[in-house]
Structure formats: structure tokens, C-alpha cells
């Protein structure tokens, strides 16, 4: 779906700056609104594999638009759990912590990376896990999905987490994991709850409309004030992802730029470039999921930038690892190399 979205940008390049502007000129640090506008204009005019994208007033009830699918080791099958659910004590083990996993634009609660992450979470961690679905709201044009719909999702998530808090789940035991726009949703929830959540993991947080603080303030985007610990994994900087991490610990695999080594293909057209960018954007979800296994260690070294890391100027600096098995709040930017083949350990 992401690939289709970006391919459709090519149909509006002329209107946005001339036939010769090229995809590379849209994907640059000064094009935050340009890229978001391109996504909107394209889908307002063209159908794709999820049909014509939506826009305008939302009339469906929020309890239908935002759903929670929860399980734990005792009940590994994910069951829909509702706000004010009278059976919540049977569906969630309040003696254990809880992890919420949230998808991004054009995705849904049944997408593979979400399901696999939930399964691996229960395999390696004794916790509750809840998949957050906002399937319908994610199908709106990008500008509305980012500016308006994320607020609906985060508002309802906040209510649900407050409901769990009242039933005995302390906010410090709550972890949020979100990819792309889902990462920004997690930041909004953290802001709503005054940064009292335990941890948030932003998997390549969405860049368009969030790259510059003046475009979207701290109440709308993920940053280090949103939880006691915030980690970001950046894999497609200044394209689909934000340009710079704003967590306590920010990881930049291979410099954080697209294409990631596992996404390199011969470039013969803009379409192949789109494939590389989309693959790199999603690579953050793979690294986080694999890191749930304590045996899979993705160690980053605190460093000034990718070049300094590449030149081995930071070998004596502190290290930390991607994912939940990290050392608490080393704080800083961490660089690491990954390989082209799964499980990507260099």
C-alpha cells in the first residue's frame, strides 16, 4: 500500500514543480508539506489497491474506528477488548505489564508485522499485548490522517489506557510501540498522559508534516517527554521517516537513511526508488520484532554522525541496543551497521 501511494506521486510531479523535478527533489529536507500534499493530491484523483481514499467528515462511531485486540501467555489468542469492558479482568492479566502495538497510514490491525510482533512479544516476554487497529481512519488522505485522524485515535487510546489504570494497570507498566503515523499516535497518547507511561518505541516515525517542530508541535508528535523512556529507530530519514530522532535513545541503522542494505535493488526508474524507500521505512519494524529475542542483539555506538561511526571515531563511546532489552536511558544518538540478510546482524 505504501508503494502504491508513492508511485502515485509520480502522476503529480509536473503540477508540483515541473516534469524534470524528479522524485529526489520531492524527498528532501525542505519538502515536508510538498510530500504530504503530493500524497493527498494523488489519492484524491486515483484509485489504488485499497480503493479510493477517503476524505471529509467522519461519521462512524469511534468505538468502531479504533479497536483493541489483547492477549497474554494464559490467553494467547487476541480477543477484542472494549472501553469499559465488563470482562476486562478475564482478557487482561493485571499482574503483568502491557504493550500496545499501533500501525500507520494505509495499514490495518491484521497486517503481518503487527501480528508477528504480538506473537513474538508473548513468546519472549511475560506480558499482555494489545494490537491497536484504526483500519478505517488510516484510509483517509494523508493530510487528514496525519492532522486530524491521529488525534481521534490517540484520544480513544488515552481513554482506554485510563480505563486500564482505574482497573489496576499502572501507567508505568504500559509500553507503546508504533510505526510511522502510529509512532506519532503513541507520542500524542504519551502527551495526553503527561509523560507518565513507562516506555514508547517509535519505529521510523512518520516524517511528512512532522519533520519540523513548527509544523507539528510537541503535543502532536513523539518526543522524549512523552514517556519515562522513549526510543526511536530511524530507517528512512527525510523521506517517509522523520529527519532526526527526538527520543532519549535514537538508533540510526546504517546512518538511518534509505536504502537500507536489505532494500538495495538496481535503480532504473523512480518506481525502484519507491521500493527502496518503502522497504527501508518498514525495516524498523523488522529490527524491533527481531530484537524481542534476547539472543538477537543490535548494538549501536553513541556517536556524532554516521561518518564518525564509519571511521571508527566512536569505538570507546557508550553503547546501547535496539528494543526492550536496552540499558535504561544511556541517552543520545546511536549508530550501527546491519547486514542485507535476515536477521540483519552485522
C-alpha positions as CSV (number, residue, x, y, z in Angstrom):
1,X,0.0,0.0,0.0
2,X,2.8,2.4,0.8
3,X,4.4,1.6,-2.5
4,X,1.2,2.3,-4.4
5,X,0.9,5.6,-2.5
6,X,4.4,6.8,-3.5
7,X,4.1,5.6,-7.1
8,X,1.0,7.8,-7.4
9,X,3.2,10.8,-6.5
10,X,4.8,10.5,-10.0
11,X,1.5,11.4,-11.6
12,X,1.6,14.9,-10.0
13,X,5.3,15.8,-10.3
14,X,4.5,18.2,-13.1
15,X,1.9,20.1,-11.1
16,X,4.2,20.3,-8.1
17,X,7.3,21.6,-9.8
18,X,7.8,20.7,-13.4
19,X,8.3,17.5,-15.3
20,X,12.0,17.4,-14.6
21,X,11.8,17.9,-10.8
22,X,12.1,14.1,-10.2
23,X,11.4,12.1,-7.1
24,X,14.6,13.0,-5.4
25,X,13.6,16.7,-5.4
26,X,10.4,15.8,-3.6
27,X,12.3,13.8,-1.0
28,X,14.4,16.5,0.6
29,X,14.6,18.3,3.9
30,X,12.6,21.3,2.6
31,X,9.7,19.4,1.2
32,X,7.7,18.4,4.2
33,X,4.5,19.9,3.0
34,X,5.2,19.1,-0.6
35,X,5.4,15.4,0.0
36,X,2.3,15.4,2.2
37,X,0.4,17.4,-0.5
38,X,1.6,15.1,-3.2
39,X,0.2,12.1,-1.3
40,X,-3.1,13.9,-0.9
41,X,-3.4,15.2,-4.5
42,X,-2.5,11.8,-5.9
43,X,-5.1,9.8,-3.9
44,X,-7.8,12.4,-4.4
45,X,-7.7,11.5,-8.1
46,X,-6.6,7.9,-8.4
47,X,-7.8,4.5,-7.2
48,X,-5.4,2.0,-5.7
49,X,-5.5,-1.4,-4.1
50,X,-7.5,-0.2,-1.1
51,X,-9.9,1.8,-3.3
52,X,-10.5,5.5,-3.4
53,X,-9.0,7.0,-0.3
54,X,-11.4,8.8,2.0
55,X,-11.7,12.5,2.9
56,X,-14.1,14.8,4.7
57,X,-16.3,14.3,7.8
58,X,-16.0,11.1,9.8
59,X,-19.5,9.8,10.8
60,X,-18.6,6.3,12.1
61,X,-18.5,5.8,15.9
62,X,-15.1,6.0,17.5
63,X,-15.6,2.6,19.1
64,X,-15.8,1.1,15.6
65,X,-12.9,3.1,14.2
66,X,-10.4,2.3,17.0
67,X,-10.3,-1.3,18.2
68,X,-8.1,-3.2,20.7
69,X,-7.1,-6.9,20.4
70,X,-5.5,-8.2,23.5
71,X,-3.9,-11.4,24.8
72,X,-1.3,-12.8,27.1
73,X,0.5,-16.1,27.8
74,X,-2.5,-17.5,29.5
75,X,-4.8,-16.4,26.7
76,X,-2.6,-16.1,23.6
77,X,-5.4,-15.7,21.2
78,X,-6.0,-11.9,20.7
79,X,-9.6,-11.0,21.7
80,X,-11.3,-7.7,21.1
81,X,-11.3,-5.7,24.3
82,X,-13.5,-2.7,24.7
83,X,-13.5,0.5,26.7
84,X,-15.4,-0.2,29.9
85,X,-15.3,-3.9,29.0
86,X,-17.0,-5.8,31.9
87,X,-14.8,-8.8,31.1
88,X,-11.5,-6.9,31.1
89,X,-10.2,-8.8,34.1
90,X,-10.6,-12.1,32.1
91,X,-9.0,-10.7,29.0
92,X,-6.0,-8.8,30.6
93,X,-3.8,-10.1,33.4
94,X,-3.4,-7.1,35.6
95,X,-0.4,-8.6,37.4
96,X,1.6,-8.3,34.3
97,X,2.7,-5.2,32.2
98,X,1.1,-4.4,28.9
99,X,2.4,-3.5,25.4
100,X,0.3,-1.7,22.7
101,X,1.3,-2.0,19.1
102,X,0.0,0.6,16.6
103,X,0.1,0.7,12.8
104,X,0.5,3.6,10.4
105,X,-1.1,5.1,7.3
106,X,-2.9,2.6,5.0
107,X,-2.3,-0.3,7.3
108,X,-4.7,-2.3,9.5
109,X,-4.7,-4.4,12.7
110,X,-4.3,-7.7,10.7
111,X,-1.1,-6.6,8.9
112,X,1.7,-9.2,9.2
113,X,4.3,-7.2,11.0
114,X,1.8,-6.4,13.8
115,X,0.6,-10.0,14.2
116,X,4.2,-11.3,14.2
117,X,5.3,-8.7,16.7
118,X,2.5,-9.6,19.0
119,X,3.3,-13.3,18.7
120,X,7.0,-12.7,19.4
121,X,6.2,-10.4,22.3
122,X,4.3,-13.2,24.0
123,X,7.0,-15.7,23.2
124,X,9.8,-13.8,24.7
125,X,8.2,-11.6,27.3
126,X,5.7,-12.4,30.1
127,X,3.3,-9.5,29.4
128,X,0.0,-8.5,28.0
129,X,-0.1,-7.4,24.4
130,X,-2.8,-5.3,22.6
131,X,-2.9,-4.6,18.9
132,X,-4.5,-1.2,18.2
133,X,-6.5,-1.1,14.9
134,X,-7.6,2.1,13.3
135,X,-8.2,0.5,9.9
136,X,-10.9,2.8,8.6
137,X,-9.3,6.1,9.8
138,X,-5.9,5.1,8.2
139,X,-7.5,5.1,4.8
140,X,-8.1,8.8,4.7
141,X,-5.9,11.1,2.6
142,X,-2.6,11.6,4.3
143,X,-3.1,15.2,5.3
144,X,-6.3,14.4,7.2
145,X,-5.0,11.1,8.5
146,X,-2.0,12.9,10.0
147,X,-3.6,16.2,11.1
148,X,-6.9,15.0,12.3
149,X,-7.4,11.3,12.5
150,X,-4.3,10.5,14.6
151,X,-5.9,12.8,17.3
152,X,-9.1,10.7,17.2
153,X,-7.0,7.5,17.6
154,X,-4.8,8.8,20.4
155,X,-7.7,10.3,22.2
156,X,-9.5,7.0,22.3
157,X,-6.3,5.1,23.2
158,X,-5.9,7.5,26.1
159,X,-9.4,6.8,27.4
160,X,-8.7,3.0,27.1
161,X,-5.4,3.2,29.0
162,X,-7.0,5.4,31.7
163,X,-9.7,2.7,31.9
164,X,-7.0,0.1,32.5
165,X,-5.3,2.3,35.0
166,X,-8.5,2.5,37.0
167,X,-8.7,-1.3,37.0
168,X,-5.1,-1.6,38.4
169,X,-2.7,-1.3,35.4
170,X,-0.3,1.5,36.5
171,X,0.8,3.8,33.7
172,X,4.4,3.0,34.4
173,X,3.7,-0.6,33.3
174,X,2.4,0.5,29.9
175,X,4.6,0.3,26.8
176,X,3.6,1.7,23.4
177,X,5.1,0.6,20.1
178,X,4.1,2.5,16.9
179,X,5.3,2.6,13.3
180,X,5.1,5.6,11.0
181,X,2.0,7.6,11.8
182,X,1.4,5.1,14.6
183,X,4.5,6.3,16.3
184,X,3.1,9.9,16.3
185,X,-0.1,8.5,17.7
186,X,1.9,7.0,20.6
187,X,3.5,10.4,21.2
188,X,0.1,12.0,21.4
189,X,-1.1,9.4,23.9
190,X,2.1,10.0,26.0
191,X,1.5,13.7,25.9
192,X,-2.1,13.3,27.0
193,X,-0.9,11.2,30.0
194,X,1.7,13.8,31.0
195,X,4.7,11.5,30.2
196,X,3.8,9.0,32.9
197,X,3.9,6.0,30.6
198,X,6.7,3.5,31.0
199,X,8.2,3.3,27.5
200,X,7.5,4.2,23.9
201,X,9.2,2.8,20.9
202,X,8.9,4.9,17.7
203,X,9.6,2.7,14.6
204,X,10.6,5.2,11.9
205,X,8.1,7.9,13.0
206,X,6.3,9.4,10.1
207,X,8.1,12.4,8.5
208,X,5.7,14.3,6.3
209,X,4.1,17.1,8.4
210,X,6.2,16.1,11.4
211,X,9.8,16.9,10.2
212,X,9.8,20.4,11.5
213,X,8.7,21.4,15.0
214,X,6.9,24.5,13.7
215,X,4.7,22.2,11.5
216,X,3.5,20.0,14.3
217,X,4.1,20.9,18.0
218,X,5.2,18.6,20.7
219,X,1.6,17.7,21.6
220,X,1.2,16.1,18.2
221,X,4.5,14.2,17.6
222,X,6.6,11.8,19.5
223,X,9.4,13.2,21.6
224,X,11.3,12.3,24.8
225,X,8.8,14.0,27.1
226,X,6.1,11.5,26.2
227,X,7.2,8.6,28.5
228,X,9.8,7.8,31.1
229,X,11.8,6.2,28.3
230,X,11.4,6.9,24.5
231,X,13.5,5.0,21.9
232,X,13.3,5.8,18.2
233,X,14.6,3.6,15.3
234,X,15.1,5.7,12.1
235,X,15.5,3.9,8.8
236,X,14.2,6.3,6.1
237,X,15.2,9.7,7.2
238,X,13.8,12.8,5.4
239,X,11.6,10.6,3.2
240,X,8.8,8.7,4.8
241,X,10.5,9.0,8.2
242,X,11.5,12.0,10.3
243,X,14.9,13.5,9.8
244,X,16.2,13.3,13.3
245,X,15.3,11.3,16.4
246,X,13.9,13.1,19.4
247,X,13.8,10.3,21.9
248,X,16.1,9.5,24.8
249,X,17.9,7.0,22.7
250,X,17.8,7.3,18.9
251,X,19.1,4.5,16.7
252,X,20.3,5.1,13.1
253,X,20.9,1.7,11.4
254,X,23.3,2.3,8.5
255,X,23.0,6.0,9.1
256,X,19.2,5.9,9.2
257,X,18.8,6.6,5.5
258,X,17.1,4.8,2.7
259,X,18.0,2.5,1.2
260,X,18.9,0.1,4.0
261,X,21.2,-2.7,2.9
262,X,18.4,-5.3,2.7
263,X,16.5,-2.9,0.5
264,X,19.1,-2.2,-2.2
265,X,17.9,-3.1,-5.7
266,X,19.2,-1.8,-9.1
267,X,17.7,1.6,-9.9
268,X,16.3,2.0,-13.3
269,X,13.3,4.3,-12.5
270,X,11.6,6.2,-9.8
271,X,9.5,3.2,-9.2
272,X,12.5,1.2,-8.0
273,X,13.5,4.1,-5.7
274,X,10.0,4.0,-4.2
275,X,10.5,0.3,-3.5
276,X,13.8,1.1,-1.7
277,X,12.2,3.8,0.4
278,X,9.1,1.8,1.4
279,X,11.3,-1.3,2.3
280,X,13.6,0.9,4.4
281,X,10.6,2.5,6.2
282,X,9.3,-0.9,7.1
283,X,12.7,-2.2,8.1
284,X,12.4,-0.6,11.5
285,X,9.5,-2.9,12.3
286,X,11.7,-6.0,11.5
287,X,14.6,-4.8,13.6
288,X,12.3,-4.2,16.6
289,X,10.5,-7.5,16.2
290,X,13.7,-9.5,15.9
291,X,15.2,-7.7,18.9
292,X,12.4,-9.1,21.1
293,X,14.5,-12.3,21.2
294,X,17.3,-11.6,23.7
295,X,19.7,-13.6,21.5
296,X,19.3,-11.0,18.7
297,X,21.4,-8.1,19.7
298,X,21.6,-4.9,17.6
299,X,24.2,-2.8,19.3
300,X,24.6,0.8,18.5
301,X,27.5,3.1,19.5
302,X,26.9,6.6,20.7
303,X,28.3,8.9,18.0
304,X,28.2,12.3,16.4
305,X,27.1,11.1,13.0
306,X,27.3,8.2,10.6
307,X,30.6,9.2,9.1
308,X,32.3,9.4,12.5
309,X,30.9,5.9,13.3
310,X,32.1,4.6,9.9
311,X,35.6,6.0,10.5
312,X,35.6,4.3,13.9
313,X,35.9,7.5,15.8
314,X,33.4,6.4,18.5
315,X,34.6,3.0,19.4
316,X,35.2,4.0,23.1
317,X,31.8,5.7,23.4
318,X,28.9,4.2,25.4
319,X,26.8,1.6,23.6
320,X,23.1,0.6,23.8
321,X,20.9,-1.9,22.0
322,X,17.7,-1.7,20.0
323,X,14.5,-2.8,21.6
324,X,13.1,-3.6,25.1
325,X,16.3,-5.2,26.3
326,X,18.2,-1.8,26.2
327,X,20.1,-0.3,29.0
328,X,18.0,2.4,30.6
329,X,18.5,5.9,29.3
330,X,22.0,5.9,28.0
331,X,20.7,9.0,26.1
332,X,22.0,10.1,22.7
333,X,22.3,9.1,19.1
334,X,23.4,5.6,18.3
335,X,24.8,4.2,15.0
336,X,25.2,0.6,13.9
337,X,25.6,-1.5,10.8
338,X,23.2,-4.2,9.8
339,X,23.5,-6.8,7.1
340,X,21.5,-7.3,3.9
341,X,20.1,-10.7,5.0
342,X,17.8,-11.6,7.9
343,X,18.3,-11.5,10.8
344,X,20.4,-8.5,9.8
345,X,23.1,-8.9,12.5
346,X,26.3,-7.5,11.0
